[in-house]
Amino acid sequence: MEIDVTRVSGDEVRALRDLHRREMDCQIILDSWLGRGWADPYLLRLDGRVAGYGLAGGIREQPRELVIEFYVLPDHRAGALPLFRRFVEVSGAKSVEAQSNDLLLTLMLYDAAEAIESPVILFQDATTTGLAVPGAACREATEADRDRLAAHGLDTDAGWVVEVGGGEGEGEGEIVAAGGLLFHYNVPYGDIYMAVADAHRRRGYGSFLVQELKRACYEMGRIPSARCNATNVASRATLQKAGMLPCARVLTGTLRGTGAVS
């Protein structure tokens, strides 16, 4: 079995990446790295035929030593492990990050890495909710909200806010939570982020905001998704109350030995 791994341009792996996205059928959280110039693509050949591709990357100026994508065409998957090991050797990768719903890369991680950790939980929308908090309303943020957001320690670039009180004849309400949607992931997925001001936590504002961000995401023709640190019990509960349920874990590991050969 002759294996060849060659550094190529992004255009040369575009069609294979499209197949990978279609097979994943979910949010791919590091999908944008190649377009941002943070990853190097490699074409994999087996006995002279195209067999797949891999990406090794690093944020901004970091060394390109993290395997973030690995895809092998179905006809060649019996040779996936030796292909992966050769890809690691050629790319100089030292670690790997995989979503557990990326079955092939997850298998490679468990075959070739050690010190495996699971720091992040990924979420998908599973349930439509009808949450409401008395006196609270969710609306798009305006430029006039920036100082008020900063005063509460909230993201001044947030696209949406939850406001309590106010209304006609009542004056300006109080902003208690803020969040938004990020779209630098694979289409059509949008990533929800949010925060609640310290003085207003545990009152349901966070889950209400997530629910409304889900609604806004669908109205844009996108699919809501989210993530949180695996140790953040409060964020996980907030997301689940709003109908977002765990769908995968992010797994990280250190590749064993030179070329990941154990």
C-alpha positions as CSV (number, residue, x, y, z in Angstrom):
1,M,0.0,0.0,0.0
2,E,1.6,3.2,-1.2
3,I,0.6,6.4,0.8
4,D,1.4,9.9,-0.4
5,V,0.5,13.0,1.6
6,T,1.1,16.4,-0.1
7,R,0.7,19.9,1.0
8,V,-1.8,21.6,-1.5
9,S,-3.9,24.7,-1.9
10,G,-7.3,25.1,-0.3
11,D,-8.9,24.9,-3.8
12,E,-7.6,21.3,-4.2
13,V,-9.5,20.0,-1.2
14,R,-12.7,22.1,-1.6
15,A,-14.8,19.3,-3.1
16,L,-13.6,16.8,-0.5
17,R,-14.4,19.3,2.3
18,D,-17.9,19.6,0.9
19,L,-18.3,15.8,1.1
20,H,-17.0,16.0,4.7
21,R,-19.6,18.7,5.7
22,R,-22.4,16.7,4.0
23,E,-21.5,13.6,6.0
24,M,-21.1,15.5,9.3
25,D,-24.5,17.2,8.8
26,C,-23.9,19.4,11.9
27,Q,-22.1,22.5,13.0
28,I,-18.3,22.2,12.5
29,I,-16.8,24.6,15.0
30,L,-13.3,24.9,13.4
31,D,-14.7,25.1,9.8
32,S,-13.5,28.6,9.2
33,W,-9.8,28.0,10.0
34,L,-8.8,27.3,6.5
35,G,-10.5,30.4,5.1
36,R,-8.9,32.5,7.8
37,G,-5.4,31.2,6.8
38,W,-5.0,29.3,10.1
39,A,-4.7,25.8,8.6
40,D,-2.7,24.0,6.0
41,P,-4.5,21.5,3.7
42,Y,-3.0,18.1,2.7
43,L,-4.2,15.8,0.0
44,L,-4.0,12.1,0.8
45,R,-3.4,9.5,-2.0
46,L,-3.5,5.8,-1.6
47,D,-1.8,3.7,-4.4
48,G,-1.9,6.8,-6.6
49,R,-5.6,7.6,-6.2
50,V,-7.0,10.5,-4.2
51,A,-8.2,9.1,-0.9
52,G,-9.0,12.1,1.2
53,Y,-7.6,15.2,2.9
54,G,-6.4,16.6,6.2
55,L,-6.0,20.0,7.8
56,A,-3.4,20.9,10.4
57,G,-3.7,24.3,12.0
58,G,-3.0,26.9,14.7
59,I,-4.7,30.1,15.6
60,R,-3.1,33.2,13.9
61,E,0.7,32.9,14.3
62,Q,0.7,29.6,16.2
63,P,2.5,26.6,14.6
64,R,0.3,24.5,12.4
65,E,0.5,21.5,14.8
66,L,-3.2,20.7,15.6
67,V,-5.1,18.2,13.4
68,I,-8.6,19.7,13.0
69,E,-10.0,17.9,10.0
70,F,-9.4,14.4,8.5
71,Y,-11.6,12.9,5.8
72,V,-11.2,9.7,3.9
73,L,-13.4,8.6,1.0
74,P,-15.6,5.6,1.9
75,D,-13.8,3.3,-0.6
76,H,-10.5,3.9,1.2
77,R,-11.5,3.9,4.9
78,A,-10.0,0.5,5.6
79,G,-6.7,2.3,5.2
80,A,-7.7,5.3,7.3
81,L,-5.3,4.7,10.2
82,P,-2.1,4.4,8.2
83,L,-3.2,7.4,6.1
84,F,-3.7,9.4,9.3
85,R,-0.3,8.4,10.7
86,R,1.4,9.4,7.5
87,F,-0.5,12.7,7.4
88,V,0.6,13.5,11.0
89,E,4.2,12.6,10.1
90,V,4.2,14.9,7.0
91,S,2.4,17.8,8.6
92,G,4.4,17.7,11.9
93,A,1.2,17.7,13.9
94,K,1.5,17.2,17.7
95,S,-2.1,17.2,18.8
96,V,-5.6,16.6,17.6
97,E,-9.0,18.1,18.2
98,A,-12.2,16.3,17.2
99,Q,-15.9,16.6,17.7
100,S,-17.3,13.3,18.9
101,N,-19.9,13.5,16.1
102,D,-17.1,13.4,13.6
103,L,-16.7,9.6,13.9
104,L,-13.7,9.1,11.7
105,L,-11.5,11.7,13.4
106,T,-12.7,10.6,16.8
107,L,-11.5,7.0,16.0
108,M,-8.2,8.4,14.8
109,L,-7.8,10.4,18.1
110,Y,-8.4,7.3,20.2
111,D,-6.0,5.2,18.1
112,A,-3.2,7.7,18.0
113,A,-3.4,10.1,20.9
114,E,-3.1,10.1,24.7
115,A,-4.0,12.5,27.5
116,I,-7.5,12.8,26.0
117,E,-9.8,15.4,27.4
118,S,-13.3,16.6,26.8
119,P,-13.4,20.3,27.7
120,V,-16.5,21.5,25.7
121,I,-20.1,20.4,25.1
122,L,-21.8,21.1,21.8
123,F,-25.6,21.7,21.6
124,Q,-28.2,21.5,19.0
125,D,-31.8,22.7,19.0
126,A,-34.1,19.9,20.1
127,T,-37.3,21.4,21.6
128,T,-39.4,24.5,20.9
129,T,-40.0,26.3,24.1
130,G,-42.5,29.0,25.2
131,L,-40.6,30.7,28.0
132,A,-41.6,34.1,29.3
133,V,-40.4,36.3,32.2
134,P,-42.9,38.9,33.5
135,G,-41.9,42.4,32.5
136,A,-39.0,41.2,30.3
137,A,-38.7,41.8,26.5
138,C,-36.1,40.8,24.0
139,R,-35.2,43.2,21.2
140,E,-32.3,44.0,18.9
141,A,-29.6,46.2,20.5
142,T,-29.1,49.8,19.3
143,E,-26.1,52.1,19.4
144,A,-27.7,53.8,22.3
145,D,-27.4,50.6,24.4
146,R,-23.6,50.4,24.3
147,D,-22.9,52.4,27.4
148,R,-25.7,50.6,29.4
149,L,-24.2,47.3,28.3
150,A,-20.8,48.3,29.4
151,A,-22.1,49.4,32.8
152,H,-23.4,45.9,33.5
153,G,-20.2,44.2,32.2
154,L,-22.1,42.9,29.1
155,D,-20.8,42.6,25.6
156,T,-21.1,46.0,23.9
157,D,-21.2,44.3,20.5
158,A,-24.1,42.1,21.4
159,G,-26.9,42.0,18.8
160,W,-29.8,41.4,21.2
161,V,-30.7,42.5,24.7
162,V,-33.3,41.5,27.3
163,E,-34.8,44.6,28.9
164,V,-36.9,44.7,32.0
165,G,-39.4,47.5,32.8
166,G,-39.7,50.6,30.7
167,G,-42.4,50.8,28.0
168,E,-44.8,53.6,27.2
169,G,-45.1,56.0,30.1
170,E,-42.5,54.1,32.2
171,G,-39.2,55.5,31.0
172,E,-36.2,53.5,30.0
173,G,-36.0,49.9,31.1
174,E,-33.0,48.1,32.6
175,I,-30.9,45.8,30.4
176,V,-30.3,42.5,32.2
177,A,-28.9,40.2,29.6
178,A,-27.3,40.4,26.1
179,G,-26.2,38.0,23.4
180,G,-26.0,37.3,19.7
181,L,-25.3,34.9,16.9
182,L,-22.0,34.1,15.3
183,F,-21.9,32.9,11.7
184,H,-18.2,32.1,11.1
185,Y,-19.1,28.4,11.0
186,N,-20.3,26.1,8.2
187,V,-23.5,27.2,6.6
188,P,-26.3,27.1,7.7
189,Y,-25.3,27.0,11.4
190,G,-25.3,29.9,13.7
191,D,-23.7,29.9,17.2
192,I,-25.6,31.4,20.1
193,Y,-23.7,33.3,22.8
194,M,-25.2,35.2,25.7
195,A,-24.5,36.5,29.2
196,V,-26.7,37.8,32.1
197,A,-25.7,40.7,34.3
198,D,-24.4,39.5,37.7
199,A,-27.2,41.1,39.7
200,H,-29.9,39.4,37.6
201,R,-28.9,35.8,37.4
202,R,-31.1,32.8,38.3
203,R,-34.3,34.6,37.2
204,G,-34.8,32.9,33.8
205,Y,-33.4,35.8,31.7
206,G,-30.7,33.7,30.2
207,S,-32.9,30.9,28.9
208,F,-35.5,33.4,27.7
209,L,-32.7,35.1,25.7
210,V,-31.5,31.8,24.2
211,Q,-35.0,31.0,23.2
212,E,-35.4,34.3,21.4
213,L,-32.0,34.0,19.7
214,K,-33.1,30.6,18.4
215,R,-36.1,32.3,16.9
216,A,-34.0,35.0,15.3
217,C,-31.6,32.5,13.9
218,Y,-34.4,30.5,12.2
219,E,-35.9,33.7,10.8
220,M,-32.5,34.3,9.1
221,G,-32.7,30.9,7.5
222,R,-30.0,29.5,9.7
223,I,-29.9,26.7,12.3
224,P,-29.1,27.5,15.9
225,S,-26.3,25.8,17.8
226,A,-24.3,26.5,20.9
227,R,-21.5,25.3,23.1
228,C,-20.3,25.7,26.7
229,N,-17.4,24.6,28.9
230,A,-18.1,21.1,30.3
231,T,-17.6,22.4,33.8
232,N,-20.1,25.3,33.4
233,V,-23.1,23.7,35.0
234,A,-25.1,27.0,35.0
235,S,-24.7,27.6,31.2
236,R,-25.6,24.0,30.4
237,A,-28.8,24.3,32.5
238,T,-29.6,27.6,30.8
239,L,-29.2,26.1,27.3
240,Q,-31.2,23.0,28.1
241,K,-34.1,25.0,29.6
242,A,-34.3,26.8,26.3
243,G,-34.5,23.5,24.3
244,M,-30.8,23.1,23.4
245,L,-29.6,19.6,24.1
246,P,-26.1,18.1,24.0
247,C,-25.2,16.6,20.7
248,A,-21.4,16.1,20.9
249,R,-18.2,16.7,22.9
250,V,-15.0,18.4,21.8
251,L,-12.2,16.0,22.4
252,T,-8.5,16.9,22.5
253,G,-5.4,14.7,22.7
254,T,-1.7,14.7,22.4
255,L,-0.4,12.6,19.5
256,R,1.8,9.7,20.7
257,G,5.4,9.5,19.6
258,T,6.9,10.6,16.3
259,G,4.3,10.5,13.6
260,A,1.7,9.5,16.2
261,V,2.8,5.9,16.1
262,S,2.4,4.2,19.5
